[in-house]
Amino acid sequence: MLTFEDCIALSELTEAEIAAIAEHEHLTSVVAAELGNYLVHDADGCPAIRRMILDDIEAARSRGDTTHAVALKLVLRRFVETHPEASAPRRGR
């Protein structure tokens, strides 16, 4: 049986990045880890994760939660540093 820590390791994402996906998509952490794993390995996936985190930042700002917005900015910074393809434009489908 896989633990949540195993899911994190397999996803190539941090727990905070998985939490941002879960927040954006309204998923449990384990399901968000699965989705994140899929997206990290898809050509358009990293830009999609970046957009999710940006949406989460905007949602936090909109509700006046500056502390969470700042925390998400740090998550975004780390994500883009470790996944530079996140800044690439998404391909048209």
C-alpha positions as CSV (number, residue, x, y, z in Angstrom):
1,M,0.0,0.0,0.0
2,L,1.2,3.5,-0.9
3,T,1.3,6.2,1.8
4,F,0.6,9.8,1.1
5,E,4.4,10.4,1.4
6,D,4.9,7.9,-1.4
7,C,2.4,9.7,-3.5
8,I,4.2,13.0,-2.9
9,A,7.5,11.4,-3.9
10,L,6.1,9.9,-7.1
11,S,4.4,13.1,-8.1
12,E,7.6,15.2,-8.4
13,L,5.8,17.9,-6.5
14,T,6.0,19.2,-3.0
15,E,3.2,18.8,-0.4
16,A,2.5,22.5,-0.7
17,E,2.2,22.3,-4.5
18,I,-0.2,19.3,-4.1
19,A,-2.2,21.3,-1.6
20,A,-2.5,24.2,-4.1
21,I,-3.9,21.7,-6.7
22,A,-6.3,20.3,-4.2
23,E,-7.4,23.8,-3.2
24,H,-8.0,24.8,-6.8
25,E,-9.7,21.6,-8.0
26,H,-11.5,20.9,-4.7
27,L,-9.9,17.4,-4.4
28,T,-8.4,15.4,-1.6
29,S,-4.7,15.5,-1.3
30,V,-4.2,12.0,-2.6
31,V,-6.3,12.6,-5.7
32,A,-4.5,16.0,-6.2
33,A,-1.2,14.2,-6.0
34,E,-2.4,11.8,-8.8
35,L,-3.5,14.7,-10.9
36,G,-0.3,16.6,-10.3
37,N,1.7,13.5,-11.3
38,Y,-0.2,13.3,-14.5
39,L,0.2,17.0,-15.2
40,V,3.9,17.2,-14.5
41,H,4.4,14.5,-17.2
42,D,2.1,16.2,-19.8
43,A,3.5,18.8,-22.2
44,D,0.9,21.3,-21.1
45,G,0.7,20.2,-17.5
46,C,3.2,22.5,-15.8
47,P,1.7,25.7,-17.2
48,A,-1.7,24.4,-16.0
49,I,-0.4,23.9,-12.5
50,R,1.2,27.3,-12.6
51,R,-2.2,28.8,-13.6
52,M,-3.9,26.9,-10.8
53,I,-1.5,28.4,-8.2
54,L,-2.0,31.9,-9.7
55,D,-5.8,31.4,-9.5
56,D,-5.4,30.3,-5.8
57,I,-3.4,33.4,-5.1
58,E,-6.0,35.6,-6.7
59,A,-8.8,33.8,-4.7
60,A,-6.9,34.4,-1.5
61,R,-6.4,38.1,-2.3
62,S,-10.1,38.4,-3.2
63,R,-11.2,37.2,0.2
64,G,-8.5,39.3,2.0
65,D,-6.4,36.4,3.1
66,T,-3.0,38.0,2.4
67,T,-1.1,35.5,4.6
68,H,-2.3,32.6,2.4
69,A,-1.6,34.6,-0.8
70,V,2.0,35.2,0.3
71,A,2.4,31.5,1.1
72,L,1.1,30.6,-2.3
73,K,3.5,33.0,-3.9
74,L,6.3,31.1,-2.3
75,V,4.8,27.8,-3.6
76,L,4.6,29.4,-7.1
77,R,8.3,30.6,-6.9
78,R,9.5,27.1,-5.9
79,F,7.4,25.4,-8.6
80,V,8.6,27.6,-11.4
81,E,12.2,27.2,-10.2
82,T,12.0,23.4,-10.3
83,H,9.8,23.2,-13.3
84,P,10.9,25.9,-15.7
85,E,8.6,24.6,-18.4
86,A,5.8,26.0,-16.3
87,S,6.5,29.4,-17.8
88,A,6.1,28.2,-21.3
89,P,2.9,29.1,-23.1
90,R,0.4,26.3,-23.3
91,R,0.0,24.6,-26.7
92,G,-3.2,25.1,-28.6
93,R,-5.4,22.0,-28.8
